[in-house]
C-alpha cells in the first residue's frame, strides 16, 4: 500500500510539533507539507528541526494552494477562523481532513459540516483515546444516574490556553446532556462569582483553571447524597492527542465524504 501524504496545519505550534513527530514515526504515513500563517517566524525552516527531530526535508510554508496540492490528508489543530478557511482549500484539492481545533462557534461548525458533503472530515474536540472513552461512559452514566446526582465538570490547562471552558469540557457537558436528554445551553452553570442562589436540580456546572504548563486535566463529578462518582482524565504530554489524530487519519483514508468523530474511529457508535 502506498504511503498517505499528510500535511500539518500550524506545524510550528505546540501541537503541530507533536503531530510532525507522530506522522514521521508512522510507517504508513509520509509527511508531505507543513503550513503556518505568513507572519510566522518559522517560515522556510525544516519542520523536523522545529519539532526537535532529524530534518524531514519538508519546509514550513504559508502558500495554501501549494500546501494542499501536496496532501492526501491534513491534520489541523490551529485556530477556529484559520481552520474554516483551511477546509475550504482542502475541498478544492479533495483532501481528507482531521480537525482538532477548539473554540469553534455554532455557525463555524455548521459551515464545516457543509464541507463534509464534499470530503471526509473527522472532527473531535479531543483525540485522546482515553478522553473519548471518558466521553462514552459519561453519557452512559448520565442515562443511569438521575438528576438526584448533581454534575460538575472541572478542567485545568496551561496558562496560554485562550478558550474557556475547554472544548473537551464542553464535549463532556454535551455527553451528560445527551444522556439525560436535555439542552446543555439551557442547563449550564458557567460561573458562580457573586451568585447567591442555590443550584437548580439537573443543571450542569463548569469550572476552569489556567496555569503553568498543564497539558489538560478533566474531571466529571456525579455528586449524590452520601457519595460521589468521578470520571477523570489527565494528559501528561501532547503525544496522546497526536497519536489519536494519526489513528484518525489512517481510519479516514478512503472513506466517503461525511462528518465523523472519534467514536466512529474507535468503533464506539
VOPAGU-2260 file (C-alpha; in pm, 1 decimal, decimal comma):
REM VOPAGU-2260
SITE   aa  ch    i         X         Y         Z
SITE  UNK   A    0       0,0       0,0       0,0
SITE  UNK   A    1     134,5     343,1     -91,2
SITE  UNK   A    2     204,0     589,8     186,7
SITE  UNK   A    3     -56,6     851,2     274,7
SITE  UNK   A    4      77,6    1202,7     217,8
SITE  UNK   A    5     -10,1    1404,4     528,4
SITE  UNK   A    6       9,2    1780,5     578,9
SITE  UNK   A    7      15,8    1954,9     917,5
SITE  UNK   A    8    -154,8    2293,4     969,3
SITE  UNK   A    9       8,7    2502,6    1240,9
SITE  UNK   A   10     321,5    2288,8    1213,1
SITE  UNK   A   11     539,4    2502,6    1442,6
SITE  UNK   A   12     293,8    2523,1    1732,8
SITE  UNK   A   13     299,0    2300,7    2040,6
SITE  UNK   A   14      55,1    2051,5    1891,1
SITE  UNK   A   15     199,1    2094,3    1542,4
SITE  UNK   A   16     540,6    1975,4    1658,7
SITE  UNK   A   17     387,5    1669,0    1825,9
SITE  UNK   A   18     194,2    1593,8    1506,8
SITE  UNK   A   19     507,5    1621,5    1291,4
SITE  UNK   A   20     681,2    1368,5    1517,8
SITE  UNK   A   21     383,6    1131,9    1517,8
SITE  UNK   A   22     347,4    1135,4    1138,7
SITE  UNK   A   23     721,0    1088,6    1078,4
SITE  UNK   A   24     725,9     792,2    1318,6
SITE  UNK   A   25     436,7     609,4    1146,5
SITE  UNK   A   26     538,6     372,2     865,6
SITE  UNK   A   27     206,4     413,1     682,2
SITE  UNK   A   28     228,3     791,1     658,8
SITE  UNK   A   29     457,0    1038,1     489,1
SITE  UNK   A   30     491,1    1399,5     595,8
SITE  UNK   A   31     433,9    1590,9     274,4
SITE  UNK   A   32     377,0    1952,0     376,1
SITE  UNK   A   33     378,1    2190,0     673,6
SITE  UNK   A   34     171,1    2509,4     692,1
SITE  UNK   A   35     187,5    2827,6     900,1
SITE  UNK   A   36      41,6    3177,7     865,3
SITE  UNK   A   37     252,4    3413,8     656,7
SITE  UNK   A   38     384,5    3618,2     951,2
SITE  UNK   A   39     519,8    3313,8    1138,0
SITE  UNK   A   40     893,0    3337,8    1206,6
SITE  UNK   A   41     945,3    2968,6    1121,8
SITE  UNK   A   42     850,1    3002,9     753,5
SITE  UNK   A   43    1123,3    2843,2     543,6
SITE  UNK   A   44    1260,7    2629,3     827,3
SITE  UNK   A   45    1267,9    2249,4     825,2
SITE  UNK   A   46     964,1    2107,4    1005,2
SITE  UNK   A   47    1170,5    1831,2    1165,0
SITE  UNK   A   48    1424,8    2074,6    1305,0
SITE  UNK   A   49    1143,3    2283,5    1454,3
SITE  UNK   A   50     991,9    1964,5    1605,7
SITE  UNK   A   51    1330,2    1873,2    1761,9
SITE  UNK   A   52    1386,6    1565,5    1545,8
SITE  UNK   A   53    1603,4    1492,2    1242,1
SITE  UNK   A   54    1539,5    1719,9     942,1
SITE  UNK   A   55    1249,1    1596,6     730,2
SITE  UNK   A   56    1320,6    1789,2     412,3
SITE  UNK   A   57     970,3    1934,8     443,6
SITE  UNK   A   58     992,4    2309,8     492,6
SITE  UNK   A   59     726,4    2521,9     660,2
SITE  UNK   A   60     534,7    2731,3     405,2
SITE  UNK   A   61     242,8    2975,6     403,9
SITE  UNK   A   62     115,4    2911,5      48,8
SITE  UNK   A   63    -213,0    2721,8      97,7
SITE  UNK   A   64    -252,8    2610,3    -262,9
SITE  UNK   A   65      94,5    2454,1    -264,4
SITE  UNK   A   66      34,9    2301,9      79,5
SITE  UNK   A   67    -294,1    2129,8      -8,2
SITE  UNK   A   68    -177,3    2026,6    -356,0
SITE  UNK   A   69      84,9    1802,6    -192,1
SITE  UNK   A   70    -154,9    1633,4      55,7
SITE  UNK   A   71    -385,2    1331,6      55,9
SITE  UNK   A   72    -493,7    1418,8     409,1
SITE  UNK   A   73    -448,6    1703,5     657,2
SITE  UNK   A   74    -434,6    1732,4    1035,6
SITE  UNK   A   75    -534,4    2070,9    1175,0
SITE  UNK   A   76    -516,1    2186,4    1539,2
SITE  UNK   A   77    -492,5    2556,8    1457,4
SITE  UNK   A   78    -730,5    2845,3    1535,3
SITE  UNK   A   79   -1103,2    2847,8    1458,5
SITE  UNK   A   80   -1107,5    3113,0    1184,0
SITE  UNK   A   81    -799,6    2965,9    1017,1
SITE  UNK   A   82    -943,2    2613,6    1023,1
SITE  UNK   A   83   -1259,3    2712,4     836,4
SITE  UNK   A   84   -1054,4    2876,9     561,5
SITE  UNK   A   85    -817,8    2580,0     550,7
SITE  UNK   A   86   -1104,0    2334,6     499,4
SITE  UNK   A   87   -1230,2    2543,9     208,0
SITE  UNK   A   88    -891,6    2492,2      43,7
SITE  UNK   A   89    -897,1    2120,6     132,3
SITE  UNK   A   90   -1229,0    2082,5     -51,6
SITE  UNK   A   91   -1071,7    2240,0    -360,7
SITE  UNK   A   92    -789,0    1982,8    -351,6
SITE  UNK   A   93   -1001,4    1686,9    -232,0
SITE  UNK   A   94    -803,7    1627,9      89,5
SITE  UNK   A   95    -938,6    1421,4     377,9
SITE  UNK   A   96    -940,3    1629,8     696,1
SITE  UNK   A   97    -876,7    1557,9    1063,5
SITE  UNK   A   98    -979,9    1861,8    1269,4
SITE  UNK   A   99    -886,9    1904,2    1634,8
SITE  UNK   A  100    -939,7    2279,3    1662,5
SITE  UNK   A  101   -1147,3    2400,3    1959,5
SITE  UNK   A  102   -1328,2    2728,7    2017,4
SITE  UNK   A  103   -1544,8    2699,0    1704,5
SITE  UNK   A  104   -1880,8    2872,8    1722,2
SITE  UNK   A  105   -2206,6    2715,1    1609,3
SITE  UNK   A  106   -2203,8    2886,5    1268,7
SITE  UNK   A  107   -1848,6    2766,3    1200,8
SITE  UNK   A  108   -1938,1    2408,7    1294,0
SITE  UNK   A  109   -2236,0    2417,5    1058,5
SITE  UNK   A  110   -2013,3    2550,3     778,6
SITE  UNK   A  111   -1764,5    2269,0     841,2
SITE  UNK   A  112   -2047,5    2014,9     829,1
SITE  UNK   A  113   -2148,0    2155,1     489,9
SITE  UNK   A  114   -1790,8    2097,6     364,1
SITE  UNK   A  115   -1817,3    1733,1     472,9
SITE  UNK   A  116   -2057,0    1675,5     184,1
SITE  UNK   A  117   -1751,9    1705,8     -40,5
SITE  UNK   A  118   -1467,9    1549,9     164,2
SITE  UNK   A  119   -1444,3    1319,1     466,4
SITE  UNK   A  120   -1392,0    1521,6     785,1
SITE  UNK   A  121   -1319,0    1374,9    1127,3
SITE  UNK   A  122   -1381,1    1643,2    1389,2
SITE  UNK   A  123   -1320,3    1597,6    1761,7
SITE  UNK   A  124   -1256,1    1840,5    2046,6
SITE  UNK   A  125   -1008,6    1589,3    2186,5
SITE  UNK   A  126    -844,7    1298,1    2003,5
SITE  UNK   A  127    -705,4    1114,8    2302,6
SITE  UNK   A  128    -834,9     757,9    2317,9
SITE  UNK   A  129    -876,7     791,7    2694,5
SITE  UNK   A  130   -1081,9    1110,6    2669,5
SITE  UNK   A  131   -1313,6     954,3    2415,3
SITE  UNK   A  132   -1365,2     652,8    2639,9
SITE  UNK   A  133   -1445,8     904,3    2918,0
SITE  UNK   A  134   -1698,7    1076,5    2690,9
SITE  UNK   A  135   -1861,8     743,9    2611,7
SITE  UNK   A  136   -1901,8     641,6    2976,6
SITE  UNK   A  137   -2004,9     990,3    3088,9
SITE  UNK   A  138   -2304,1     963,5    2856,3
SITE  UNK   A  139   -2386,1     611,6    2980,3
SITE  UNK   A  140   -2363,1     716,8    3346,9
SITE  UNK   A  141   -2583,6    1017,1    3278,7
SITE  UNK   A  142   -2851,3     783,2    3147,1
SITE  UNK   A  143   -2822,5     566,7    3458,9
SITE  UNK   A  144   -2786,9     828,3    3733,5
SITE  UNK   A  145   -3087,9    1059,6    3753,4
SITE  UNK   A  146   -3091,0    1428,9    3846,1
SITE  UNK   A  147   -3054,9    1345,2    4214,7
SITE  UNK   A  148   -2686,0    1331,4    4116,7
SITE  UNK   A  149   -2555,6    1682,7    4050,4
SITE  UNK   A  150   -2297,0    1703,5    3771,1
SITE  UNK   A  151   -1989,2    1924,6    3788,9
SITE  UNK   A  152   -1720,0    1939,1    3519,3
SITE  UNK   A  153   -1379,3    2079,5    3610,6
SITE  UNK   A  154   -1082,5    2137,9    3380,7
SITE  UNK   A  155    -732,8    2285,5    3406,9
SITE  UNK   A  156    -498,8    2376,2    3120,0
SITE  UNK   A  157    -173,8    2564,7    3068,2
SITE  UNK   A  158    -156,7    2941,2    3104,0
SITE  UNK   A  159    -159,2    3004,0    2725,6
SITE  UNK   A  160    -492,5    2836,3    2650,5
SITE  UNK   A  161    -744,5    3101,1    2547,7
SITE  UNK   A  162   -1086,6    2934,3    2509,0
SITE  UNK   A  163   -1279,3    2852,8    2825,1
SITE  UNK   A  164   -1427,8    2612,1    2911,5
SITE  UNK   A  165   -1211,6    2381,1    2703,0
SITE  UNK   A  166   -1361,5    2205,9    2403,7
SITE  UNK   A  167   -1324,3    1877,3    2590,1
SITE  UNK   A  168   -1511,1    2010,9    2895,3
SITE  UNK   A  169   -1794,2    2122,6    2668,3
SITE  UNK   A  170   -1790,4    1782,9    2495,9
SITE  UNK   A  171   -1824,6    1616,5    2837,6
SITE  UNK   A  172   -2112,5    1852,5    2915,9
SITE  UNK   A  173   -2279,7    1756,0    2590,4
SITE  UNK   A  174   -2231,4    1388,9    2678,0
SITE  UNK   A  175   -2416,3    1449,2    3005,7
SITE  UNK   A  176   -2688,6    1644,4    2827,5
SITE  UNK   A  177   -2730,7    1372,8    2564,8
SITE  UNK   A  178   -2752,8    1103,0    2831,4
SITE  UNK   A  179   -3023,0    1297,8    3016,2
SITE  UNK   A  180   -3196,2    1426,7    2702,3
SITE  UNK   A  181   -3161,6    1792,8    2798,3
SITE  UNK   A  182   -3027,2    2106,0    2626,3
SITE  UNK   A  183   -2679,5    2192,7    2758,9
SITE  UNK   A  184   -2712,4    2560,2    2660,5
SITE  UNK   A  185   -3019,0    2593,3    2883,4
SITE  UNK   A  186   -2884,9    2392,9    3179,2
SITE  UNK   A  187   -2524,6    2514,2    3219,2
SITE  UNK   A  188   -2379,2    2693,4    3520,8
SITE  UNK   A  189   -2086,9    2885,1    3369,4
SITE  UNK   A  190   -1975,8    3096,4    3663,0
SITE  UNK   A  191   -2051,7    3141,8    4031,1
SITE  UNK   A  192   -1880,4    3469,0    4119,7
SITE  UNK   A  193   -2136,6    3669,3    4312,4
SITE  UNK   A  194   -2413,0    3410,7    4268,8
SITE  UNK   A  195   -2609,0    3368,5    4590,5
SITE  UNK   A  196   -2882,8    3128,5    4482,9
SITE  UNK   A  197   -2859,1    2751,3    4515,3
SITE  UNK   A  198   -2805,3    2539,0    4205,2
SITE  UNK   A  199   -3113,1    2414,7    4025,6
SITE  UNK   A  200   -3173,2    2042,1    4010,6
SITE  UNK   A  201   -3037,1    1896,6    3688,1
SITE  UNK   A  202   -2806,5    2185,2    3598,2
SITE  UNK   A  203   -2450,7    2108,5    3482,7
SITE  UNK   A  204   -2174,1    2313,0    3643,3
SITE  UNK   A  205   -1843,5    2410,0    3481,4
SITE  UNK   A  206   -1525,9    2535,9    3647,0
SITE  UNK   A  207   -1195,4    2629,9    3485,8
SITE  UNK   A  208    -833,9    2684,0    3586,6
SITE  UNK   A  209    -544,2    2816,3    3378,7
SITE  UNK   A  210    -182,0    2796,7    3486,8
SITE  UNK   A  211     163,4    2653,9    3440,2
SITE  UNK   A  212     224,3    2402,2    3164,2
SITE  UNK   A  213     -67,2    2165,6    3237,3
SITE  UNK   A  214    -148,2    1972,9    2917,9
SITE  UNK   A  215    -508,3    1907,6    3018,7
SITE  UNK   A  216    -696,6    1756,8    3314,5
SITE  UNK   A  217   -1072,8    1692,7    3315,8
SITE  UNK   A  218   -1296,5    1559,3    3593,9
SITE  UNK   A  219   -1669,2    1486,4    3572,5
SITE  UNK   A  220   -1824,9    1453,7    3918,2
SITE  UNK   A  221   -2165,2    1296,6    3980,7
SITE  UNK   A  222   -2240,4    1418,1    4335,3
SITE  UNK   A  223   -2524,3    1240,2    4513,7
SITE  UNK   A  224   -2631,7    1226,8    4877,0
SITE  UNK   A  225   -2360,0    1042,6    5067,4
SITE  UNK   A  226   -2144,9     954,1    4765,7
SITE  UNK   A  227   -1962,9    1090,8    4461,6
SITE  UNK   A  228   -1869,9     913,5    4141,1
SITE  UNK   A  229   -1596,5    1065,7    3924,3
SITE  UNK   A  230   -1463,7    1009,9    3574,7
SITE  UNK   A  231   -1121,0    1168,5    3533,8
SITE  UNK   A  232    -865,8    1202,1    3256,9
SITE  UNK   A  233    -522,4    1359,7    3284,5
SITE  UNK   A  234    -290,7    1410,9    2988,0
SITE  UNK   A  235      81,1    1426,9    3068,7
SITE  UNK   A  236     201,2    1500,2    2714,2
SITE  UNK   A  237      61,4    1603,8    2375,9
SITE  UNK   A  238     158,9    1275,6    2213,6
SITE  UNK   A  239    -173,8    1123,0    2320,9
SITE  UNK   A  240    -358,1    1377,9    2102,7
SITE  UNK   A  241    -113,1    1342,3    1813,8
SITE  UNK   A  242    -134,1     962,1    1821,3
SITE  UNK   A  243    -513,2     981,4    1823,0
SITE  UNK   A  244    -501,6    1212,3    1520,1
SITE  UNK   A  245    -276,4     964,1    1338,3
SITE  UNK   A  246    -523,9     684,2    1414,3
SITE  UNK   A  247    -798,0     906,2    1275,7
SITE  UNK   A  248    -603,0     974,5     953,7
SITE  UNK   A  249    -549,8     601,8     898,2
SITE  UNK   A  250    -918,9     530,3     963,6
SITE  UNK   A  251   -1042,1     820,2     748,5
SITE  UNK   A  252    -830,5     733,4     444,0
SITE  UNK   A  253   -1055,8     609,0     164,5
SITE  UNK   A  254   -1378,8     694,4     346,6
SITE  UNK   A  255   -1666,3     857,4     160,7
SITE  UNK   A  256   -1743,7    1225,1     232,3
SITE  UNK   A  257   -1909,6    1270,9     569,7
SITE  UNK   A  258   -1881,7    1427,7     912,4
SITE  UNK   A  259   -1720,0    1177,3    1150,8
SITE  UNK   A  260   -1597,9    1178,4    1510,7
SITE  UNK   A  261   -1366,2     976,1    1733,9
SITE  UNK   A  262   -1648,7     743,8    1833,3
SITE  UNK   A  263   -1654,0     634,2    1470,7
SITE  UNK   A  264   -1275,5     588,2    1471,0
SITE  UNK   A  265   -1284,7     382,2    1793,1
SITE  UNK   A  266   -1595,3     181,0    1698,9
SITE  UNK   A  267   -1797,4     319,3    1991,7
SITE  UNK   A  268   -2101,8     413,3    1783,7
